[in-house]
């Protein structure tokens, strides 16, 4: 049996947190995580320190370690940051992207449609993230995207809850296709309006999401 490295352990548990397999507010212990992953307690102690530093877990004295609750305030700020940055990047994309690069983006949309048919939420989200990331990279803003990604602990989980309803995924792909068409046309006015709608849609539905998953959110 392969021995997991500390980085592999971290990525496994982080993925379970971001995909809501480990529920916000859920208590976890070193012993149960070590047993599940087949490792000793020492790397799990180090894991909990790292997860705490990344705000993925909260250590409560005398009570234990808990998966951090989703902070809607931070979600709103990340969406605002993404909109301000992505709006400018998309305007540049109208002049910078080649036919080959646009074709690649269209391929990601096709992948997303396939993941909807397969009911694979995790793969859909990966492709969703990949599409936006690819546009930033094609425009030469990979560092900017890395800054966005470093602040998505709350946003990623909020997004996961938002797209659990299949019609939301269909709407997202439809908007992605529209964004790509507008880039091809160089229609920056409509493009900036659409990206605002695309990114802020989750917040429009946030009251419904918070009511449905109330226990997962900070008061």
N, C-alpha and C positions, 0 to 999 in steps of 0.2 A: 504493500500500500504506500502510495506517494506521501511523503511528509510535506505538509503545507508550509510555505514560507510565511513570515510575518506580513508581508505585503499581500499575499494571496488571502490570508485570513481577514485582513482589513477590507479588501475589496469584496469578499463574499458577504461579510456582515453589513458593510455600507450599502451594498446592493439590496439586501433584504430590508434595510430601513427605508431606502428611497422608494422601493416598490411596495411599501406598506405590508410586507410579509411579517415584519416585526412592527407591531402597531404603536402609534404614538401614545405615550403614557404607559406602555407595557413594561413591567418589571423584568429585568434580565439579570442573570447571575453568571459569575465566572465559571462555576461548575457546570451549568447546563450548556453554555456555549462551548466549553472545552470538550464536553462529552459529545456534543453534536458534531463537532469538527474533528474529533479524534486526536486532540492535541493536549499538551500539558497546560497547567494553569498559568505558567509564567508568561507565555506569549499573549494570553488572554488578558492578563493584568495590563500589559503594555498596550494591548488593543483598546481597552476601556479608557486609558489615559488619552490615547490618540482620538478616539471617538468623542470624548468630552471636550478636547481642544477644538474639534471641528463642529461642536454644538449638535452632534448627533445623539448624544446621550446626556443625561443630567444625573449627577451623583447627589443624593439627598442623605446627609448624615443621619445615622441611626435607622434609616429606612431601606436604603439600597440604591441600585442604579436603574434608571428608567429611560426608555426611548423618549427623546425630547418631543414635546408637543409642537404643533405647527404654529408659527407666529405669523398671523395674517398681516400684521404691520410690516414685517420684513418682506412678505410676498408682494405687497403693494409697491414697496420701494424698488424691488428687483424688476417688476414689470415696468415701472416708470423709467428706470435706467435702461432697460432693454429697448423700450420704445424710442427714447432720445438717441441712442446709439444706432439702432437698427434702421431707423428712418433715414439717417444720413448715409449709412452704408448702402442701402438699397438704391438711393438716388445715384450714387457712384456706380453701382452695379449696372445701371442702364447703359453706361458708356464703356464699362470695363469687360463685361462678360462676353466670352466668345460663343459661337454656336455649339462648339463641343461642350463647353462648360454648362450651357443652358440645357443641352441634351442630358447631361449627367443629373442635373436637378430634376428634370422630368422623370428620369429613371427612379429617383428616390420616391417620387410621388406614386409611381407604379408599385414600388415595394410596399408603401404604406397601404395602398388599396388591397394588396395581397394579405397583409397582416390583419386587416379588418376582417377579411373573409375567413382567415384562420383563427380569429378571435385571440390574437396574440398581442395583448396590450403592451407588454414589455418591449417587444420588438418594434411595435408602432412608435412608442415614445423614443426609442433609440434612433429610428429613422427620422422622426420629427426633429430631434436635436441635431442630427447629422445634416439635414437640409439647411438649417439656419447657420450652423457652424461652417458649412462649405461655402456659403455666400460670403461670410466674413473672410474666410481664407482666400477665396478667389480675388477679393478686393484688397488683400494684403493686410488684413486686420486680425491675424491669428492671436496676437497678444491681447488685443481688446476682448476677443471671445473668451480667452482663458480667464480674464478678470471677471467676466459675466459668470462663467461656470464655477468660479471659486465662491460664489455667493448664492448658490442655488439649493442649499439644504432644505429650506422651507418651500421654495418655489417648486422644486421637483416633486415633492410629495403632494402639494396642492394640485399640480398639473395631473398627477396620476389619478387623484380622486375625481378631477374634472372630466377626464376622458373615459371613465368607466362606463358611461352611457354611450352606446355605439353611435348614436346620431351625432354626438359631439365629434367623434373621430371622422365621420363622413364630412362634416362641415369644415373641419380643419384641412383635410386634403383638398376640398373644393377651393378653399382660400389659398392654399399653396399653389394650386394650378393657376389661379387668377394672378397671384403675385408674379409667377414666372412669365405669364403672358404680358403683363404690364411692363416687366423688365425688357422683354423683347420689343415692345412698342415704344419704350422710352417715355411712358406716360407717368411722369413723376407725381403729378397732382393727385391722381386717383390712387397711385401706389402708396403714397404717404397716408391717405385716408384709410386704405385697406389694412395696412400694417398696424395702425392704431386699433382698428376694430379687431384684428386678429389677436393681438396681444392682450387687449383689455377685456375680451369676451369672458374670460374666466372670472374676472372681478365683477362683471355684470351679474354673473350667476353665483357669486360667492355666498350670498345669503342662503341660497338653497343648499349649497355644499356644506356650509358651516352648520346649518340646521340638521342636515342629514347625518353628519359625522361630528356632532358637537363635542364628543369626548376626546377627539383628536386635536382640538385647537386650544390655544391659550385663551383665557377669559379676556 
